[in-house]
Amino acid sequence: MDASPFDPPEGSLRKSVGRGAIATGLAQAVKVTTQILSVIVLSRLLAPEDFGIVAMCAPVLAFIALFQDFGLTQATVQKHAITHEEVNYLFWVNVAVSTALACLMVGVAPLIASFYGEPRVGPLIAAMAAQIVAYGLGAQHLALLNRRMAFGRLALIEVASAVAGLLAAVAWTLVDRSYWALYAGTLTSAILPSLCYWANSHWRPAFPRKVQGIGALLNFGAGITGFNFANFFARNLDNILIGRYWGNTELGLYDRAYKLLLFPLSQIANPLSKVMVPALSRLAGEPHRYRSAYLRVIPLMLVVALPGVATAVATADVLIPFVLGEQWRESADIFQALGFAGLLQPLNNPAGWLFISQGRSGDFMRWGIVTAVSSAMAFIIGLPYGALGIAVAYAASEYLRTPALWLYIGRKGPLTAGDMLRAAGPFVLGAHVALALLWLVRPHLPDQTIVAIAGAAILSYAVTVAVALLFPFGRRSLREALDLLPKRRGGQD
């Protein structure tokens, strides 16, 4: 039977996941490199005020972006069997929502400009509405490519869009050295992918028609949007409180520590999410394979991320000045406090894969509300003690939420809290043991910064793996994680 535009091709799911992870990871590396190059090149071509004007628009665009997808791309990816009529209906919903949000952006543009007292912000926010429409036009085509697990094509599109955006911005500066060059880059990075999604998905919409049973897909999307909305406030309330009550210096120290810790972790989790959600969705009806697939990937992710976090926490007093400069030394304590949350987030963040792939968007939204409320309470408790107090309280809340999260997930579906404890527990324990040991040997590490950090990293990875090997499930998880990697001997799977 010929492959349809809606279903992944026949073949080894493990191969698809492995190759997809590699392709997506390489694309992510190129994107990050391009972003760094963009910062360097455009910083030399444009004035700081140009970046400031764009930065004033960024919160508005980020907030609007919470709603533009309405969770419908995940609905298309997750549904076990989906028809042309359903995809067509969701396409027009995406277009309608994106158009409405674009009109809203145009409408609020003068108000935002008045709020900042900067008249140039208004036209720029209005122009950014085009990006929202461009995304809406390509959202379902992107979802179909994800559903088919066409990760190689998606990786090429991401790389081409990132490079094209940089080239467009630089080209614009040859005509007009202003903030509009930055807009030209972001608009190119929005339009080009949508065109590529249309060209590669081989699906075309028809006139919109009412479809029986479409409410379940819309409800699923609403749950995803609800989680994103709650998560937005959980991720931004700490900055608002610190900026309001402790000023921009304290906020700057907190922001740099937070970004330095969370950015590397996101570069592991985000690419894997693009691969794992479609793969797990295809396995939702096969509990044993579903459980096995998830428990193969998570230990691999943990063994890569957690020893690095432990190293960074233990050496923060030399790492922060080395990476950011001596003027940021005061943020080292904040970084260490946030680092304890970082020892659990690589375990907890992928829980979203389970909620989405199992069709539990309502549970996902409810957990997002729990996270937002508990994080807000932690921020308020820590606020009297400054940015460090907020960081400590936030890390404590992550430890309190973790068992509740996995018990909540384990109420339904193929994966139980016991499965996660047996598979992930050895690696989480190993990372904490490694951190304790690094703190003991820290005074005896070499004085040279690079050598000290490298030595600490080697010790951290060795201790984490050694502790994991003490447990039967730790040994099994390591073997299964290694099995997920491509074989060294050619041609065998």
C-alpha positions in Angstrom: 0.0 0.0 0.0 1.3 3.4 -1.0 2.4 5.8 1.7 -0.1 8.6 2.3 0.7 12.2 3.2 -0.7 11.5 6.7 1.2 8.4 7.9 4.9 7.6 8.3 6.4 5.2 5.8 6.9 1.6 6.6 10.2 0.6 8.1 12.2 0.5 11.3 10.9 3.1 13.9 14.2 2.8 15.7 16.1 3.8 12.6 13.8 6.7 12.0 14.2 7.9 15.6 18.0 7.5 15.5 18.5 9.2 12.2 16.0 11.9 13.0 17.8 12.7 16.3 21.1 13.0 14.4 19.7 15.1 11.6 17.8 17.4 14.0 20.8 17.7 16.3 23.0 18.7 13.4 20.5 21.2 12.2 20.3 22.6 15.7 24.1 23.0 15.9 24.1 24.9 12.6 21.2 27.1 13.8 23.0 28.0 17.0 26.2 28.7 15.0 24.2 30.9 12.6 22.6 32.8 15.6 26.0 33.5 17.1 27.4 34.6 13.8 24.3 36.8 13.3 24.8 38.5 16.7 28.5 39.2 15.8 27.9 40.4 12.2 24.8 42.5 12.8 26.2 44.0 16.0 28.9 45.5 13.8 26.5 46.8 11.2 23.7 48.2 13.4 23.5 50.5 16.4 22.5 49.3 19.9 19.3 51.4 19.6 18.2 49.3 16.6 18.4 46.1 18.7 16.6 47.9 21.5 13.7 48.8 19.3 13.3 45.2 18.2 13.7 44.0 21.9 10.7 46.3 22.8 8.6 44.3 20.3 9.8 40.9 21.4 7.5 40.4 24.5 4.4 41.2 22.4 5.4 38.8 19.7 6.2 36.1 22.2 2.9 36.5 23.9 0.9 36.4 20.7 2.9 33.3 19.6 1.4 31.4 22.5 -1.9 31.3 20.7 -1.1 31.3 17.0 -0.7 27.5 16.7 -3.6 26.8 19.1 -1.9 23.3 19.7 -3.3 22.1 16.4 0.0 21.0 14.9 0.4 18.6 17.8 -3.1 17.4 17.3 -2.3 16.4 13.8 0.9 14.7 14.8 -0.6 12.8 17.7 -3.9 11.5 16.3 -3.7 7.8 15.5 -5.6 8.1 12.1 -6.4 11.5 10.5 -8.2 12.3 7.3 -7.8 14.9 4.7 -11.0 16.6 5.8 -9.7 16.9 9.4 -6.3 18.3 8.3 -8.1 20.7 6.0 -10.4 21.9 8.8 -7.4 22.4 11.1 -5.6 24.3 8.4 -8.4 26.8 8.1 -8.6 27.2 11.9 -4.9 27.9 12.0 -5.3 30.5 9.2 -8.3 32.1 10.9 -6.6 32.3 14.3 -3.3 33.6 12.8 -5.2 36.3 10.9 -7.1 37.4 13.9 -3.9 37.6 16.0 -2.2 39.5 13.2 -5.1 42.0 13.2 -4.8 42.2 17.0 -1.1 43.0 16.7 -1.8 45.8 14.2 -4.5 47.2 16.6 -2.3 47.2 19.7 0.8 48.6 17.9 0.0 52.3 18.7 -0.7 51.4 22.3 2.7 49.6 22.7 4.5 52.5 21.0 2.8 54.9 23.5 3.7 52.7 26.4 7.4 52.8 25.5 7.3 56.4 24.3 9.0 55.3 21.1 7.0 55.9 17.9 9.1 53.6 15.8 7.9 50.6 17.7 4.3 50.9 16.4 5.0 50.3 12.7 7.5 47.5 13.5 4.9 45.6 15.6 2.3 46.1 12.9 4.7 44.7 10.3 5.5 41.7 12.5 1.9 40.6 12.0 3.0 39.2 8.6 5.1 36.6 10.4 2.1 35.4 12.3 0.1 34.9 9.1 3.1 33.2 7.4 3.3 30.7 10.3 -0.4 30.0 10.2 -0.3 29.2 6.5 2.4 26.6 7.0 1.5 25.1 10.4 -0.4 22.0 9.1 2.1 21.3 6.4 4.8 21.3 9.1 2.6 19.0 11.2 2.3 16.5 8.3 6.0 16.4 7.8 6.5 15.8 11.5 3.8 13.1 11.4 5.6 11.4 8.5 8.9 11.7 10.5 10.5 13.4 7.6 13.2 14.7 10.0 15.9 15.0 7.3 13.9 17.4 5.2 12.8 19.4 8.2 16.4 19.7 9.3 17.4 21.0 5.9 14.5 23.5 5.9 15.6 24.8 9.4 19.2 25.3 8.3 18.2 27.0 5.0 15.8 29.3 6.9 18.4 30.3 9.5 21.0 31.1 6.9 18.6 32.9 4.6 17.4 35.0 7.5 21.0 36.1 8.3 21.7 36.8 4.6 18.5 38.9 4.2 19.3 41.0 7.3 22.8 41.7 6.1 21.6 42.4 2.5 19.1 44.9 3.9 21.9 46.8 5.7 23.4 47.5 2.3 20.3 49.6 1.6 19.2 50.8 5.0 21.2 50.4 8.2 18.3 50.3 10.6 16.2 48.0 12.8 14.3 47.1 9.6 17.2 44.9 8.7 16.5 42.7 11.7 12.9 42.6 10.7 13.8 41.5 7.1 15.8 38.6 8.6 13.0 37.4 10.9 10.4 37.8 8.1 12.5 35.7 5.7 12.9 33.1 8.5 9.1 32.9 8.7 8.1 32.9 5.1 10.8 30.6 3.6 10.0 27.6 5.9 6.2 27.9 5.2 7.0 27.8 1.4 9.3 24.8 1.9 6.7 23.0 4.1 4.1 23.4 1.3 6.6 22.1 -1.3 7.6 19.1 0.7 4.4 17.9 2.3 2.6 17.3 -1.1 -0.7 18.2 0.6 -3.0 21.1 -0.5 -6.0 22.5 1.3 -9.5 22.6 -0.1 -12.4 24.8 0.7 -13.3 24.6 4.4 -16.1 22.3 5.4 -17.5 21.3 8.8 -16.2 17.9 9.9 -17.9 15.4 12.2 -16.0 14.9 15.5 -13.5 17.8 15.0 -14.3 19.0 18.5 -11.9 16.4 20.0 -9.0 17.8 18.0 -9.8 21.4 18.9 -10.1 20.4 22.6 -6.7 18.7 22.4 -5.2 21.9 20.9 -6.9 24.0 23.6 -5.2 21.9 26.3 -1.7 22.4 24.7 -2.4 26.2 24.4 -3.5 26.2 28.1 -0.2 24.6 29.2 1.8 27.1 27.0 -0.1 30.0 28.6 0.5 28.8 32.2 4.1 28.0 31.3 4.7 31.5 29.9 3.9 33.1 33.3 5.9 30.5 35.2 8.9 31.3 33.0 8.6 35.1 33.2 7.2 36.0 36.7 10.6 35.6 38.4 12.1 38.2 36.0 9.2 40.6 36.6 9.4 40.4 40.4 13.2 40.7 40.5 13.2 43.7 38.1 10.3 45.4 40.0 11.6 45.0 43.5 15.4 44.6 43.2 16.3 46.5 40.1 18.0 45.8 36.8 21.4 44.9 38.2 20.1 42.1 40.3 17.9 41.0 37.3 20.9 41.1 35.0 22.8 38.7 37.3 19.8 36.4 37.5 19.1 36.5 33.8 22.7 35.6 32.8 22.9 32.7 35.3 19.5 31.4 34.1 20.4 31.6 30.4 23.8 30.1 30.8 22.3 27.1 32.6 19.1 26.6 30.6 20.4 27.3 27.1 22.6 24.2 26.8 19.9 22.0 28.3 17.4 23.3 25.8 19.7 22.4 23.0 19.4 18.7 24.1 15.7 18.6 24.8 14.3 20.7 22.0 15.7 18.6 19.0 14.7 15.4 20.7 11.1 16.6 21.3 10.7 17.1 17.5 11.6 13.4 17.0 10.1 11.7 20.0 6.5 13.1 20.0 5.8 11.8 16.5 7.5 8.5 17.3 5.7 7.9 20.6 2.4 8.9 19.0 2.8 6.1 16.5 3.4 3.7 19.3 0.5 4.8 21.6 -1.4 1.6 20.8 1.6 -0.7 21.7 2.3 -0.2 25.4 5.4 -2.4 25.6 7.1 -0.7 22.6 6.0 2.7 23.8 7.5 2.2 27.2 10.7 0.7 25.8 11.2 3.6 23.4 10.8 6.2 26.1 13.0 4.4 28.6 15.8 4.0 26.0 16.0 7.7 25.2 15.6 9.2 28.6 18.7 7.5 30.2 20.8 8.6 27.2 19.6 12.2 27.6 20.3 12.1 31.4 23.8 10.6 31.0 24.7 13.4 28.5 23.2 16.3 30.5 23.4 15.6 34.2 27.1 15.2 34.7 27.7 18.4 32.8 25.2 20.2 35.1 26.9 18.8 38.2 30.3 20.0 36.8 29.0 23.5 36.1 27.4 23.8 39.6 30.6 22.6 41.4 32.9 24.9 39.4 30.6 27.9 39.1 33.0 30.2 41.0 35.5 29.8 38.2 33.2 28.9 35.3 31.1 32.1 35.4 34.0 34.6 35.3 35.7 32.5 32.7 32.7 32.4 30.3 31.0 35.7 31.0 33.8 37.8 32.4 34.9 38.9 35.8 32.1 41.5 36.2 29.6 38.6 36.4 31.2 36.8 39.3 28.4 37.7 41.6 26.0 35.6 39.6 27.9 32.4 40.5 25.9 31.7 43.6 22.6 32.2 41.7 23.9 29.8 39.0 24.7 27.2 41.6 21.2 27.5 43.2 19.5 27.2 39.8 21.8 24.3 39.0 20.0 22.1 41.4 16.8 22.6 39.4 18.9 21.8 36.3 19.7 18.4 37.9 16.0 17.5 37.6 14.8 19.4 34.5 16.3 17.0 31.9 14.2 14.4 33.7 11.0 16.4 34.0 10.8 18.5 30.8 10.4 15.5 28.5 7.2 14.6 30.4 5.4 16.8 27.9 6.2 14.1 25.3 4.1 11.7 27.3 1.2 14.0 27.8 1.0 14.9 24.1 1.7 11.5 22.6 -1.0 9.9 24.8 -3.5 12.5 23.9 -3.7 13.9 27.5 -3.6 17.6 26.7 -6.1 18.3 29.5 -3.8 16.7 32.0 -0.9 18.6 30.4 -2.7 21.9 30.9 -3.6 21.1 34.5 0.0 20.2 35.3 1.0 23.5 33.7 -1.3 25.3 36.1 0.2 23.4 39.0 3.7 24.3 37.9 2.8 27.9 37.4 1.2 28.3 40.8 3.9 26.4 42.7 6.6 28.4 40.9 4.9 31.6 41.7 4.7 30.7 45.4 8.4 29.8 45.4 9.2 33.2 43.8 7.2 35.1 46.4 8.8 33.1 49.2 12.3 33.8 47.9 11.7 37.4 46.9 12.7 39.1 50.2 16.2 37.5 49.8 16.8 38.8 46.3 17.7 36.9 43.1 19.6 34.3 45.1 16.5 33.7 47.3 14.3 33.2 44.3 16.8 30.8 42.7 17.0 28.7 45.9 13.2 28.6 46.3 12.7 27.7 42.7 15.1 24.8 42.9 13.4 23.6 46.1 10.0 23.7 44.3 11.4 21.6 41.4 12.4 18.9 43.9 8.9 19.0 45.5 7.1 18.8 42.1 9.2 15.9 40.7 7.6 13.0 42.5 4.1 14.5 42.1 4.7 14.9 38.3 5.6 11.2 37.8 2.8 9.9 40.0 0.4 12.1 38.0 1.7 10.8 34.7 1.7 7.2 35.9 -2.0 7.2 36.7 -2.7 6.5 33.0 -0.8 5.2 30.1 2.0 2.7 29.6 4.6 4.4 31.8 4.4 4.3 35.6 6.3 6.2 38.2 8.1 2.9 39.1 9.3 2.6 35.6 10.9 6.1 35.7 12.3 5.5 39.2 14.1 2.3 38.0 15.3 3.6 34.7 16.2 7.3 35.5 16.8 7.0 39.3 20.4 5.6 39.0 21.5 8.5 36.7 19.9 11.2 38.8 21.4 9.7 42.0 24.8 9.3 40.2 24.8 13.0 39.2 24.1 14.1 42.8 26.8 11.8 44.1 29.2 13.2 41.5 28.3 16.8 42.6 29.0 15.9 46.3 32.3 14.4 45.3 33.3 17.3 43.2 32.6 19.7 46.0 35.0 17.6 48.2 37.8 17.5 45.7 37.2 21.1 44.4 40.0 22.6 46.5 42.5 20.1 45.0 41.7 20.8 41.4 44.5 22.5 39.3 44.6 26.3 39.3 44.3 26.6 35.5 40.6 27.2 34.8 40.3 25.1 31.7 42.2 22.2 33.2 40.1 22.3 36.4 36.8 22.4 34.6 37.9 19.6 32.2 39.1 17.4 35.2 35.9 18.0 37.0 33.9 17.0 34.0 35.8 13.8 33.5 35.3 12.9 37.1 31.6 13.8 37.1 30.8 11.6 34.0 32.8 8.7 35.4 31.1 8.8 38.8 27.6 9.2 37.3 28.1 6.2 35.1 29.8 4.1 37.9 26.8 4.7 40.2 24.3 3.9 37.5 26.1 0.6 36.8 25.5 -0.5 40.4 21.8 -0.9 39.6 20.3 -3.6 37.3 18.1 -1.1 35.6 21.0 1.3 35.3 23.0 -1.3 33.4 20.0 -2.2 31.2 19.3 1.4 30.5 22.9 2.1 29.4 22.8 -1.0 27.1 19.5 0.1 25.6 20.7 3.7 25.2 23.8 2.4 23.4 21.6 0.2 21.2 19.8 3.3 20.0 23.0 4.7 18.5 24.0 3.6 15.0 25.9 0.4 14.8 29.6 0.8 14.0 29.7 -2.3 11.7 28.1 -1.3 8.5 24.8 -2.6 7.3 23.5 -4.3 10.4 20.6 -3.1 12.5 
